[in-house]
Amino acid sequence: MNRREALKSVVLMMGGTMVGANVILTGCAPEKQIEGLDFSEEELAYMDEIGEAIIPETDTPGAKAAGIGAFMAMMVKDTYTEEQQKTFINGLNSLKADFKSETGKAFMDASVDERTAFLNQLNKAAMKKMSEGDSTPNYILMIKDLTLLGYFTSEVGATQALRFIETPGRYDPCIDYKKGDKAWAI
């Protein structure tokens, strides 16, 4: 199974709720996208650090080790509509500016704890809006979705953070669960 097939499986399991899911499921690019959209090395590093704050390195590698910034850039460029792309890009810029105004330092210069606390505040506010019925795409939820999807479908995430058995393999219909066991990779 290659990464594209794994992404399709994950999106199907999520019920197609992820932004850009229609592109992954159908294989057709959105009709209207930003022409010539590209991300600089600095922006990729910035997205790596955001991802690392969401999935930090512990006894397993974090999101940065999976190249999450490059994954986010690819997904935004290839699967998002123009409106979604603008929401994502404006959100990255807003995150950078809001972080600096709230903490007095640049996101890239802050500690992991400061980054995580700020992202948790954004996530909490976005979840509150969702619970109140606001269905407009929110950039922090896009970033979080892309981080989780990219990490757990990467080689690093699938083989080191999840239990992984290369398939085809043997069929085990019943496997005992022990408290603390990792989930299975796709």
Z-matrix of the N, CA and C atoms (Angstrom, degrees):
N
C 1 1.457
C 2 1.523 1 107.96
N 3 1.324 2 116.19 1 128.84
C 4 1.468 3 118.68 2 177.57
C 5 1.530 4 109.68 3 -93.25
N 6 1.311 5 115.80 4 175.78
C 7 1.461 6 121.21 5 -174.60
C 8 1.528 7 111.86 6 -61.25
N 9 1.344 8 117.69 7 -39.25
C 10 1.465 9 120.71 8 -179.71
C 11 1.529 10 110.84 9 -62.29
N 12 1.339 11 117.16 10 -43.10
C 13 1.463 12 120.42 11 178.52
C 14 1.525 13 110.94 12 -65.52
N 15 1.321 14 116.47 13 -38.00
C 16 1.464 15 120.18 14 177.72
C 17 1.528 16 110.46 15 -63.61
N 18 1.338 17 116.75 16 -41.86
C 19 1.462 18 120.49 17 178.51
C 20 1.520 19 110.81 18 -61.69
N 21 1.338 20 116.53 19 -42.33
C 22 1.464 21 119.75 20 178.37
C 23 1.518 22 110.38 21 -60.05
N 24 1.326 23 117.18 22 -42.45
C 25 1.458 24 121.27 23 179.87
C 26 1.518 25 111.33 24 -62.78
N 27 1.322 26 116.61 25 -44.46
C 28 1.469 27 120.92 26 -179.83
C 29 1.520 28 110.17 27 -63.51
N 30 1.320 29 117.20 28 -44.73
C 31 1.466 30 120.98 29 -179.57
C 32 1.524 31 110.43 30 -63.00
N 33 1.325 32 117.64 31 -40.82
C 34 1.459 33 120.19 32 177.84
C 35 1.526 34 111.31 33 -63.41
N 36 1.346 35 116.39 34 -40.44
C 37 1.465 36 119.96 35 178.58
C 38 1.518 37 111.09 36 -65.08
N 39 1.344 38 117.15 37 -33.66
C 40 1.461 39 121.46 38 179.78
C 41 1.523 40 111.13 39 -79.54
N 42 1.322 41 117.00 40 -2.35
C 43 1.456 42 120.29 41 -179.95
C 44 1.516 43 112.68 42 77.94
N 45 1.315 44 117.87 43 18.95
C 46 1.459 45 121.41 44 177.87
C 47 1.512 46 113.14 45 70.97
N 48 1.321 47 118.92 46 24.01
C 49 1.464 48 121.40 47 -175.47
C 50 1.514 49 113.55 48 -84.67
N 51 1.312 50 118.12 49 -11.36
C 52 1.456 51 121.49 50 -178.22
C 53 1.534 52 110.46 51 -72.37
N 54 1.323 53 116.64 52 144.46
C 55 1.460 54 120.92 53 175.19
C 56 1.525 55 107.59 54 -62.16
N 57 1.324 56 117.21 55 131.23
C 58 1.458 57 121.01 56 -179.32
C 59 1.518 58 113.24 57 88.40
N 60 1.344 59 117.63 58 3.25
C 61 1.462 60 121.10 59 -176.74
C 62 1.525 61 112.38 60 -61.59
N 63 1.330 62 117.19 61 -35.55
C 64 1.460 63 119.51 62 -178.50
C 65 1.518 64 111.66 63 -61.40
N 66 1.308 65 117.88 64 -33.83
C 67 1.464 66 121.41 65 179.38
C 68 1.521 67 110.50 66 -69.75
N 69 1.318 68 116.92 67 -42.84
C 70 1.459 69 120.86 68 -179.95
C 71 1.520 70 110.00 69 -65.11
N 72 1.323 71 117.30 70 -41.47
C 73 1.454 72 120.98 71 -176.97
C 74 1.528 73 112.68 72 -73.49
N 75 1.314 74 117.59 73 -37.87
C 76 1.462 75 119.97 74 -176.43
C 77 1.515 76 113.60 75 -95.67
N 78 1.331 77 117.02 76 -24.83
C 79 1.460 78 120.23 77 -177.71
C 80 1.522 79 113.01 78 83.02
N 81 1.320 80 117.74 79 4.36
C 82 1.468 81 121.68 80 -179.32
C 83 1.528 82 109.47 81 -103.29
N 84 1.316 83 115.88 82 133.06
C 85 1.462 84 120.86 83 178.54
C 86 1.528 85 109.68 84 -72.24
N 87 1.333 86 117.56 85 149.77
C 88 1.467 87 119.96 86 176.41
C 89 1.530 88 110.00 87 -58.65
N 90 1.329 89 115.96 88 149.25
C 91 1.462 90 120.44 89 -177.95
C 92 1.518 91 112.38 90 -66.48
N 93 1.327 92 117.08 91 -41.12
C 94 1.458 93 120.32 92 -175.08
C 95 1.523 94 109.82 93 -118.50
N 96 1.342 95 115.49 94 116.71
C 97 1.452 96 122.03 95 177.84
C 98 1.518 97 108.96 96 -135.15
N 99 1.327 98 116.63 97 166.04
C 100 1.460 99 121.23 98 177.03
C 101 1.522 100 108.32 99 -70.46
N 102 1.322 101 116.28 100 125.69
C 103 1.464 102 121.61 101 179.57
C 104 1.521 103 110.68 102 -69.53
N 105 1.319 104 117.85 103 132.73
C 106 1.456 105 122.46 104 174.03
C 107 1.515 106 114.92 105 67.91
N 108 1.320 107 117.21 106 22.78
C 109 1.469 108 120.49 107 179.01
C 110 1.522 109 109.00 108 -63.22
N 111 1.312 110 116.00 109 127.23
C 112 1.457 111 121.25 110 178.30
C 113 1.521 112 108.28 111 -147.64
N 114 1.304 113 116.12 112 151.95
C 115 1.459 114 121.99 113 179.67
C 116 1.522 115 109.13 114 -113.26
N 117 1.326 116 116.37 115 137.05
C 118 1.462 117 121.40 116 179.62
C 119 1.533 118 109.83 117 -78.06
N 120 1.320 119 115.80 118 167.31
C 121 1.470 120 121.05 119 176.35
C 122 1.530 121 110.26 120 -59.84
N 123 1.324 122 116.38 121 -37.34
C 124 1.467 123 120.95 122 178.78
C 125 1.530 124 110.68 123 -63.80
N 126 1.330 125 116.61 124 -41.94
C 127 1.465 126 120.51 125 179.04
C 128 1.528 127 111.16 126 -67.95
N 129 1.335 128 117.04 127 -37.90
C 130 1.463 129 120.24 128 177.02
C 131 1.531 130 110.30 129 -63.52
N 132 1.335 131 116.81 130 -41.59
C 133 1.469 132 120.99 131 177.82
C 134 1.532 133 110.29 132 -63.86
N 135 1.329 134 116.85 133 -39.16
C 136 1.464 135 122.40 134 177.92
C 137 1.538 136 109.93 135 -62.02
N 138 1.338 137 116.89 136 -45.88
C 139 1.462 138 120.42 137 178.71
C 140 1.532 139 110.93 138 -66.88
N 141 1.339 140 117.49 139 -34.38
C 142 1.469 141 120.64 140 174.50
C 143 1.523 142 110.49 141 -59.30
N 144 1.325 143 116.69 142 -43.72
C 145 1.471 144 120.75 143 -178.42
C 146 1.523 145 111.86 144 -69.06
N 147 1.323 146 117.15 145 -36.48
C 148 1.471 147 119.89 146 175.46
C 149 1.524 148 108.99 147 -63.11
N 150 1.339 149 116.36 148 -47.33
C 151 1.457 150 120.83 149 178.32
C 152 1.518 151 112.49 150 -60.30
N 153 1.327 152 116.30 151 -39.34
C 154 1.470 153 120.88 152 179.54
C 155 1.523 154 111.07 153 -65.77
N 156 1.328 155 117.75 154 -31.62
C 157 1.466 156 120.56 155 176.29
C 158 1.530 157 110.45 156 -70.47
N 159 1.332 158 116.94 157 -29.78
C 160 1.463 159 121.36 158 179.02
C 161 1.530 160 110.66 159 -79.17
N 162 1.334 161 116.78 160 -46.18
C 163 1.469 162 121.90 161 177.03
C 164 1.528 163 107.32 162 -124.79
N 165 1.341 164 116.30 163 88.57
C 166 1.465 165 119.65 164 -177.24
C 167 1.527 166 112.17 165 -77.17
N 168 1.320 167 114.04 166 161.43
C 169 1.460 168 120.05 167 175.14
C 170 1.517 169 108.67 168 -71.37
N 171 1.325 170 116.13 169 130.02
C 172 1.463 171 122.03 170 174.65
C 173 1.523 172 105.82 171 -128.12
N 174 1.327 173 117.03 172 -123.57
C 175 1.452 174 118.98 173 173.38
C 176 1.530 175 110.35 174 -79.51
N 177 1.319 176 116.32 175 -6.50
C 178 1.468 177 122.81 176 172.55
C 179 1.528 178 107.89 177 -121.16
N 180 1.321 179 117.53 178 156.67
C 181 1.466 180 119.72 179 179.09
C 182 1.528 181 111.31 180 -62.16
N 183 1.330 182 116.02 181 152.13
C 184 1.456 183 121.76 182 179.37
C 185 1.520 184 111.96 183 -90.18
N 186 1.330 185 115.00 184 -172.44
C 187 1.464 186 121.52 185 -176.85
C 188 1.531 187 112.65 186 -63.01
N 189 1.318 188 116.81 187 -32.67
C 190 1.468 189 119.72 188 179.97
C 191 1.525 190 110.94 189 -63.14
N 192 1.322 191 117.45 190 -37.16
C 193 1.468 192 121.86 191 179.25
C 194 1.528 193 111.44 192 -65.29
N 195 1.331 194 116.37 193 -24.47
C 196 1.465 195 120.84 194 178.61
C 197 1.527 196 111.92 195 -86.52
N 198 1.337 197 117.45 196 -2.10
C 199 1.462 198 120.83 197 -178.73
C 200 1.516 199 111.86 198 69.47
N 201 1.321 200 115.82 199 43.95
C 202 1.458 201 121.66 200 -173.18
C 203 1.524 202 113.30 201 -63.58
N 204 1.334 203 117.80 202 -32.62
C 205 1.467 204 120.31 203 178.91
C 206 1.516 205 111.57 204 -62.33
N 207 1.326 206 117.12 205 -45.26
C 208 1.469 207 121.45 206 178.37
C 209 1.526 208 110.59 207 -65.65
N 210 1.336 209 117.08 208 -37.38
C 211 1.464 210 120.74 209 177.91
C 212 1.527 211 110.38 210 -63.67
N 213 1.340 212 116.58 211 -46.76
C 214 1.471 213 119.93 212 179.04
C 215 1.516 214 110.84 213 -59.02
N 216 1.332 215 116.76 214 -44.92
C 217 1.462 216 120.95 215 -179.39
C 218 1.524 217 110.59 216 -60.16
N 219 1.322 218 117.17 217 -44.80
C 220 1.460 219 121.36 218 179.91
C 221 1.534 220 110.94 219 -61.95
N 222 1.332 221 116.31 220 -45.45
C 223 1.469 222 119.71 221 -178.62
C 224 1.527 223 111.47 222 -65.43
N 225 1.322 224 117.29 223 -42.15
C 226 1.462 225 120.63 224 -179.75
C 227 1.528 226 109.88 225 -65.30
N 228 1.315 227 117.28 226 -44.04
C 229 1.464 228 121.48 227 -179.42
C 230 1.531 229 112.09 228 -66.45
N 231 1.336 230 117.49 229 -40.92
C 232 1.459 231 120.96 230 -170.46
C 233 1.524 232 115.42 231 -95.54
N 234 1.329 233 118.67 232 -25.00
C 235 1.464 234 118.88 233 -172.27
C 236 1.521 235 115.27 234 -119.70
N 237 1.324 236 118.42 235 -15.53
C 238 1.459 237 120.58 236 -177.20
C 239 1.527 238 111.07 237 -89.16
N 240 1.340 239 114.87 238 147.21
C 241 1.460 240 120.21 239 172.98
C 242 1.529 241 108.10 240 -75.29
N 243 1.323 242 116.10 241 170.37
C 244 1.463 243 120.54 242 179.76
C 245 1.529 244 111.16 243 -57.46
N 246 1.313 245 117.13 244 -43.01
C 247 1.466 246 121.21 245 179.99
C 248 1.532 247 110.90 246 -63.36
N 249 1.326 248 116.84 247 -43.91
C 250 1.460 249 120.76 248 178.93
C 251 1.531 250 111.05 249 -66.45
N 252 1.321 251 116.86 250 -38.95
C 253 1.461 252 121.03 251 177.35
C 254 1.525 253 110.48 252 -60.72
N 255 1.328 254 115.90 253 -45.32
C 256 1.467 255 119.89 254 179.13
C 257 1.526 256 110.98 255 -63.01
N 258 1.330 257 117.13 256 -42.07
C 259 1.469 258 121.13 257 177.89
C 260 1.523 259 110.25 258 -59.25
N 261 1.336 260 116.97 259 -44.70
C 262 1.463 261 121.58 260 -178.97
C 263 1.529 262 111.24 261 -64.68
N 264 1.320 263 117.34 262 -49.60
C 265 1.469 264 121.78 263 -177.40
C 266 1.527 265 110.75 264 -65.10
N 267 1.338 266 116.52 265 -45.75
C 268 1.464 267 119.83 266 177.41
C 269 1.528 268 110.85 267 -61.98
N 270 1.334 269 116.09 268 -35.28
C 271 1.452 270 120.96 269 178.05
C 272 1.521 271 112.40 270 -65.19
N 273 1.339 272 116.79 271 -42.62
C 274 1.468 273 120.01 272 176.96
C 275 1.520 274 110.68 273 -60.13
N 276 1.332 275 115.78 274 -44.17
C 277 1.468 276 120.15 275 179.17
C 278 1.524 277 111.38 276 -66.03
N 279 1.323 278 116.92 277 -40.35
C 280 1.456 279 122.18 278 178.37
C 281 1.531 280 110.75 279 -64.42
N 282 1.325 281 116.31 280 -42.64
C 283 1.456 282 120.90 281 178.75
C 284 1.524 283 110.24 282 -58.79
N 285 1.326 284 115.09 283 -45.17
C 286 1.468 285 120.44 284 -179.44
C 287 1.530 286 110.80 285 -62.19
N 288 1.336 287 116.94 286 -48.00
C 289 1.469 288 121.70 287 -177.61
C 290 1.528 289 111.48 288 -68.35
N 291 1.333 290 117.04 289 -44.50
C 292 1.467 291 120.84 290 -179.00
C 293 1.525 292 111.26 291 -65.18
N 294 1.318 293 116.65 292 -38.54
C 295 1.462 294 119.80 293 178.89
C 296 1.527 295 110.21 294 -62.82
N 297 1.330 296 115.31 295 -44.93
C 298 1.474 297 119.90 296 -178.88
C 299 1.521 298 110.51 297 -64.25
N 300 1.340 299 117.89 298 -42.35
C 301 1.465 300 119.52 299 -178.46
C 302 1.522 301 111.73 300 -69.85
N 303 1.328 302 117.62 301 -31.79
C 304 1.464 303 120.16 302 -178.84
C 305 1.532 304 112.60 303 -81.14
N 306 1.322 305 117.34 304 -38.32
C 307 1.469 306 119.59 305 -174.36
C 308 1.524 307 113.66 306 -105.13
N 309 1.322 308 117.12 307 -17.61
C 310 1.455 309 120.61 308 -178.85
C 311 1.511 310 114.05 309 82.45
N 312 1.324 311 117.09 310 6.75
C 313 1.463 312 120.13 311 177.11
C 314 1.518 313 110.33 312 -139.71
N 315 1.317 314 115.27 313 160.55
C 316 1.465 315 120.99 314 -179.97
C 317 1.529 316 109.65 315 -70.81
N 318 1.317 317 115.94 316 148.67
C 319 1.464 318 121.91 317 179.33
C 320 1.525 319 110.95 318 -54.62
N 321 1.324 320 116.70 319 -42.95
C 322 1.466 321 121.64 320 -177.06
C 323 1.531 322 111.98 321 -68.54
N 324 1.333 323 118.36 322 -20.40
C 325 1.464 324 122.22 323 -179.55
C 326 1.527 325 112.68 324 -95.66
N 327 1.311 326 117.07 325 -6.02
C 328 1.461 327 121.51 326 -175.83
C 329 1.527 328 111.20 327 -83.92
N 330 1.317 329 115.15 328 162.29
C 331 1.466 330 120.28 329 176.79
C 332 1.530 331 109.29 330 -76.98
N 333 1.310 332 115.80 331 163.89
C 334 1.464 333 121.14 332 178.86
C 335 1.526 334 110.13 333 -61.65
N 336 1.316 335 117.32 334 -39.16
C 337 1.467 336 120.45 335 179.72
C 338 1.528 337 111.74 336 -63.20
N 339 1.338 338 117.08 337 -41.62
C 340 1.471 339 121.11 338 178.77
C 341 1.530 340 110.26 339 -65.32
N 342 1.319 341 116.22 340 -42.94
C 343 1.469 342 120.42 341 178.71
C 344 1.527 343 110.77 342 -62.07
N 345 1.314 344 115.76 343 -47.07
C 346 1.463 345 120.96 344 -177.70
C 347 1.522 346 110.96 345 -63.33
N 348 1.313 347 117.76 346 -43.36
C 349 1.467 348 121.28 347 179.40
C 350 1.529 349 110.51 348 -61.14
N 351 1.325 350 116.71 349 -42.78
C 352 1.462 351 120.43 350 -179.88
C 353 1.530 352 110.71 351 -65.72
N 354 1.326 353 117.15 352 -45.42
C 355 1.468 354 120.83 353 179.30
C 356 1.526 355 111.09 354 -63.87
N 357 1.322 356 117.21 355 -36.14
C 358 1.467 357 120.34 356 177.03
C 359 1.526 358 111.48 357 -64.33
N 360 1.345 359 117.15 358 -38.27
C 361 1.470 360 120.93 359 176.00
C 362 1.526 361 110.37 360 -61.71
N 363 1.344 362 116.30 361 -46.09
C 364 1.465 363 120.54 362 179.50
C 365 1.528 364 110.86 363 -61.65
N 366 1.322 365 116.05 364 -43.14
C 367 1.458 366 120.71 365 -179.37
C 368 1.525 367 111.04 366 -64.14
N 369 1.320 368 116.54 367 -42.53
C 370 1.464 369 121.21 368 179.13
C 371 1.530 370 110.78 369 -60.96
N 372 1.336 371 116.51 370 -43.58
C 373 1.470 372 120.86 371 178.74
C 374 1.530 373 110.85 372 -64.98
N 375 1.323 374 117.00 373 -40.37
C 376 1.468 375 120.64 374 179.57
C 377 1.524 376 111.08 375 -66.83
N 378 1.318 377 116.92 376 -40.30
C 379 1.466 378 120.50 377 179.15
C 380 1.532 379 110.73 378 -66.86
N 381 1.322 380 116.63 379 -35.55
C 382 1.469 381 120.20 380 177.68
C 383 1.528 382 109.65 381 -64.41
N 384 1.347 383 116.70 382 -44.33
C 385 1.470 384 120.44 383 177.99
C 386 1.526 385 110.56 384 -59.64
N 387 1.326 386 115.96 385 -42.93
C 388 1.467 387 119.81 386 179.52
C 389 1.517 388 111.21 387 -62.41
N 390 1.328 389 117.05 388 -41.96
C 391 1.463 390 120.39 389 -179.25
C 392 1.528 391 111.67 390 -66.85
N 393 1.343 392 116.00 391 -22.79
C 394 1.464 393 120.49 392 178.25
C 395 1.524 394 111.85 393 -88.44
N 396 1.346 395 116.68 394 3.66
C 397 1.459 396 120.73 395 175.60
C 398 1.512 397 115.66 396 96.62
N 399 1.323 398 118.48 397 4.25
C 400 1.466 399 121.75 398 177.86
C 401 1.527 400 108.65 399 -77.41
N 402 1.327 401 116.76 400 113.31
C 403 1.466 402 120.21 401 -176.17
C 404 1.526 403 113.09 402 -104.62
N 405 1.332 404 118.08 403 11.22
C 406 1.457 405 119.80 404 177.95
C 407 1.523 406 109.14 405 -69.66
N 408 1.338 407 117.22 406 141.38
C 409 1.471 408 119.38 407 -179.57
C 410 1.529 409 111.39 408 -59.04
N 411 1.314 410 115.71 409 135.94
C 412 1.452 411 121.97 410 179.84
C 413 1.514 412 108.36 411 -115.35
N 414 1.315 413 116.60 412 130.18
C 415 1.459 414 120.77 413 -174.06
C 416 1.516 415 113.81 414 -61.07
N 417 1.329 416 118.78 415 -35.05
C 418 1.463 417 119.26 416 -178.40
C 419 1.518 418 110.58 417 -68.82
N 420 1.324 419 117.05 418 -34.34
C 421 1.463 420 119.74 419 176.67
C 422 1.526 421 110.35 420 -71.17
N 423 1.338 422 117.04 421 -34.87
C 424 1.465 423 120.49 422 174.90
C 425 1.528 424 110.37 423 -61.84
N 426 1.326 425 115.89 424 -46.60
C 427 1.465 426 121.34 425 -179.40
C 428 1.524 427 109.97 426 -62.16
N 429 1.325 428 116.17 427 -44.37
C 430 1.463 429 120.56 428 -179.24
C 431 1.528 430 110.90 429 -64.01
N 432 1.335 431 117.07 430 -45.42
C 433 1.469 432 121.14 431 178.27
C 434 1.526 433 111.29 432 -59.75
N 435 1.333 434 115.74 433 -46.44
C 436 1.463 435 119.60 434 -179.01
C 437 1.528 436 111.34 435 -65.49
N 438 1.312 437 117.24 436 -37.44
C 439 1.461 438 120.58 437 178.97
C 440 1.525 439 110.41 438 -63.97
N 441 1.317 440 116.95 439 -49.18
C 442 1.464 441 120.32 440 -179.70
C 443 1.527 442 111.68 441 -63.92
N 444 1.320 443 116.28 442 -45.92
C 445 1.464 444 120.30 443 -179.84
C 446 1.522 445 110.99 444 -62.81
N 447 1.316 446 116.54 445 -48.13
C 448 1.456 447 120.58 446 -178.50
C 449 1.512 448 112.84 447 -64.76
N 450 1.315 449 116.95 448 -40.49
C 451 1.464 450 120.18 449 -177.72
C 452 1.525 451 111.10 450 -68.43
N 453 1.328 452 117.01 451 -50.30
C 454 1.460 453 119.46 452 -173.53
C 455 1.528 454 113.61 453 -77.96
N 456 1.320 455 118.00 454 -9.50
C 457 1.468 456 120.17 455 173.00
C 458 1.520 457 111.89 456 -104.42
N 459 1.335 458 117.09 457 1.19
C 460 1.468 459 120.58 458 176.12
C 461 1.526 460 108.83 459 -83.40
N 462 1.312 461 115.74 460 164.28
C 463 1.464 462 119.74 461 177.59
C 464 1.525 463 110.52 462 -61.56
N 465 1.329 464 116.09 463 -43.10
C 466 1.463 465 120.96 464 -179.86
C 467 1.528 466 110.86 465 -60.10
N 468 1.322 467 116.95 466 -50.11
C 469 1.464 468 120.66 467 -177.78
C 470 1.511 469 112.77 468 -67.23
N 471 1.338 470 116.67 469 -43.16
C 472 1.464 471 120.30 470 -176.63
C 473 1.522 472 112.62 471 -71.37
N 474 1.317 473 118.32 472 -33.28
C 475 1.461 474 119.59 473 -175.24
C 476 1.522 475 113.86 474 -97.56
N 477 1.348 476 118.18 475 -23.88
C 478 1.456 477 119.51 476 -176.42
C 479 1.526 478 113.84 477 -111.38
N 480 1.323 479 118.11 478 -31.44
C 481 1.460 480 120.44 479 179.40
C 482 1.528 481 111.37 480 -93.21
N 483 1.323 482 116.55 481 -25.86
C 484 1.456 483 121.80 482 178.36
C 485 1.523 484 108.93 483 -114.73
N 486 1.321 485 116.46 484 163.87
C 487 1.465 486 119.98 485 172.03
C 488 1.521 487 106.61 486 -78.42
N 489 1.289 488 116.72 487 137.48
C 490 1.457 489 120.26 488 -174.02
C 491 1.519 490 109.80 489 -136.83
N 492 1.309 491 115.89 490 129.34
C 493 1.452 492 121.86 491 170.38
C 494 1.517 493 105.86 492 -127.87
N 495 1.318 494 115.46 493 121.46
C 496 1.454 495 119.08 494 -179.27
C 497 1.528 496 108.79 495 -62.80
N 498 1.299 497 116.30 496 135.67
C 499 1.461 498 120.51 497 -179.85
C 500 1.508 499 109.21 498 -108.74
N 501 1.285 500 123.51 499 153.81
C 502 1.464 501 121.93 500 6.31
C 503 1.514 502 111.06 501 -73.19
N 504 1.277 503 114.99 502 145.56
C 505 1.457 504 121.97 503 179.75
C 506 1.509 505 108.68 504 -141.15
N 507 1.292 506 116.21 505 -166.88
C 508 1.463 507 118.27 506 -179.38
C 509 1.519 508 109.69 507 -80.22
N 510 1.295 509 116.19 508 159.69
C 511 1.449 510 122.25 509 -179.89
C 512 1.521 511 109.31 510 -98.36
N 513 1.322 512 116.17 511 121.13
C 514 1.456 513 121.78 512 174.92
C 515 1.520 514 107.59 513 -117.55
N 516 1.342 515 118.84 514 101.78
C 517 1.468 516 120.53 515 -174.42
C 518 1.521 517 114.34 516 -68.28
N 519 1.320 518 117.62 517 -32.14
C 520 1.463 519 120.46 518 -178.47
C 521 1.522 520 108.56 519 -130.27
N 522 1.313 521 115.55 520 119.11
C 523 1.458 522 120.80 521 178.18
C 524 1.515 523 107.02 522 -122.77
N 525 1.316 524 115.69 523 126.26
C 526 1.465 525 119.76 524 -179.78
C 527 1.517 526 109.94 525 -64.31
N 528 1.316 527 114.87 526 140.46
C 529 1.461 528 121.51 527 176.34
C 530 1.520 529 108.20 528 -99.22
N 531 1.312 530 114.09 529 131.82
C 532 1.463 531 119.84 530 175.09
C 533 1.520 532 107.34 531 -114.59
N 534 1.317 533 117.27 532 137.01
C 535 1.455 534 121.53 533 -178.64
C 536 1.536 535 109.28 534 -53.00
N 537 1.352 536 115.50 535 129.58
C 538 1.454 537 121.62 536 -179.65
C 539 1.524 538 113.80 537 94.13
N 540 1.347 539 117.81 538 -4.54
C 541 1.462 540 120.10 539 176.80
C 542 1.528 541 110.22 540 -62.68
N 543 1.321 542 116.00 541 145.77
C 544 1.468 543 121.41 542 175.72
C 545 1.521 544 109.23 543 -74.59
N 546 1.325 545 116.61 544 154.95
C 547 1.453 546 121.88 545 173.77
C 548 1.522 547 108.59 546 -72.33
N 549 1.322 548 116.80 547 162.73
C 550 1.460 549 121.18 548 -179.17
C 551 1.518 550 110.74 549 -86.66
N 552 1.322 551 116.89 550 142.18
C 553 1.463 552 122.63 551 173.92
C 554 1.523 553 107.94 552 -74.76
N 555 1.314 554 115.19 553 159.02
C 556 1.460 555 120.36 554 179.52
C 557 1.494 556 109.91 555 -76.65
